[in-house]
């Protein structure tokens, strides 16, 4: 994964879009996925490698890690 590819998703950690956190997902490789708790949106990234790299970057940036999705409707946003 190149730095340019990761920086394309910089909005996840740079403060331009608030609410992005990590969500525990034991069924996924790496055990985490990306979720926006403000918009109640689950970010589905098709590439396992990209998802792993983004989750690692978010952990390095110190984002919150949720154990469960809070009750209510969830929107899934898909990225390739």
Residue pairs with C-beta under 8 A, 6 or more apart in sequence:
1 49
1 50
1 53
5 50
5 53
6 53
6 54
6 57
9 54
10 16
11 17
11 20
12 20
12 34
12 43
12 54
12 57
12 58
13 20
13 57
13 58
13 61
13 63
17 36
18 38
19 36
19 37
19 38
19 39
20 34
20 35
20 36
20 43
20 58
20 63
21 34
21 35
21 36
21 37
21 58
21 63
21 64
21 65
21 66
22 32
22 33
22 34
22 35
22 55
22 58
22 59
22 63
22 64
22 65
22 66
23 32
23 33
23 34
23 35
23 42
23 65
23 66
23 68
23 69
24 31
24 32
24 65
24 66
24 67
24 68
25 31
25 32
25 33
28 48
28 51
29 48
29 51
29 52
30 48
30 51
30 52
30 55
30 56
32 55
32 59
32 65
33 42
33 43
33 44
33 51
33 55
34 42
34 43
34 45
34 51
34 54
34 55
34 58
35 41
35 42
35 43
35 66
35 69
36 42
36 43
37 64
37 66
37 70
39 75
40 70
40 72
40 73
40 74
40 75
41 74
41 75
41 76
41 77
42 69
42 74
42 75
42 76
42 77
43 77
43 79
44 76
44 77
44 78
44 79
45 51
45 54
45 78
45 79
45 80
46 78
46 79
46 80
47 80
59 65
